[in-house]
Amino acid sequence: MTSFKIGNRSIGADAPPFIIAEMSGNHNQSLDVALQIVEAAAKAGAHALKLQTYTAETMTLDLSEGEFFIKDPNSLWAGSSLYALYEKAHTPWEWHAPIFARAKELGMLAFSTPFDDTAVDFLESLDVPAYKIASFENTDLPLIRRVAATGKPLIISTGMASIAELDETVRAAREAGCKDLVLLKCTSTYPATPANSNVRTIPHLRELFGCEVGLSDHSMGVGVSVAAVALGATVVEKHFTLDRAAGGVDASFSLEPAELASLVIETERAWQAMGQVHYGVTEAERKSLVYRRSLYVTQDMAAGEPFTVANLRAIRPGLGLAPKHAETLLGRRARQAIKRGTPLDWSLVE
């Protein structure tokens, strides 16, 4: 069994999908907005609220040339240096405690993605129940070992990683003490499209690494996430904002409150619908058997009168003989007088 718990929530095939609302930098440097995001996520039914724990200094260097500057015209963050982007997007560390406390008050779990050892030390001081590793750090084996050594459940996004790289990552995590692991299929484009989400990878990840699997979903809407659950995802992470129109570093590919509520509902429905391989009547269907077609007498018949296509038909409800007997019965005779609307059984046939 690969199932386990994060806090009071079960993670595994026997539990509804674990839905994580990722705040990222959508607070726009306002603690009040951050707390509103927490409240909206809880109201929408998310099971966990996730932050990202870093500073611009722990992410990169204060340089604005070369690859330290985002030139790609198709990037959401074109025209910014990495340093300036992370300054704008980071969540101040002193906000973590009140954000986590509010989430807990509202019945949600709260944890974070650390980006270096100082963030892990800080999050340990807040006693987070789990950790997440971002796709861009999934080859940072020293960081993964540091997080795994806490012994807490570890969720790792797999964006861009080859099988060989993931094998190294999983081995590093397990050798350092990780027992409860989730690998999230992730496409590291912002936004991602359904066509490049490749969620068929999800059951393959489970087969390869023998752990829980899920989806870190940067696509719009909830369709990709629902498909992922149908393929065995037990964890779904989505970026979340109060209002895309209000802007924010990740707002354009984040869910709004009504969409997050839909995600929670529809992924649980997908999980419920998977069921098991089953043929035949379920207990829930048993009452519907009466509405199958069966053979009925459709005209009043005298004793000895032959059955014909005029007086014998397969109709609903299903209280008579099965329609497969119709050809055998044509030409045979009624044992007694039969009223129109009588379900036919063998006792009425000579």
Secondary structure by P-SEA (a helix, b strand, c coil): cccccccccccccccccbbbbbbcccccccaaaaaaaaaaaaaacccbbbbbbbcccccccccccccccccccccccccccaaaaaaaccccccaaaaaaaaaaaaccccccccccaaaaaaaaaacccccccccccccaaaaaaaaaaaccbbbbbbccccaaaaaaaaaaaaaacccbbbbbbcccccccccccccccaaaaaaaaccbbbbbbccccccaaaaaaaaacccbbbbbbbcccccccccccccccaaaaaaaaaaaaaaaaacccccccccccccccccccbbbbbccccccccccccccccccccccccccccccccccccccccccccccccccccc
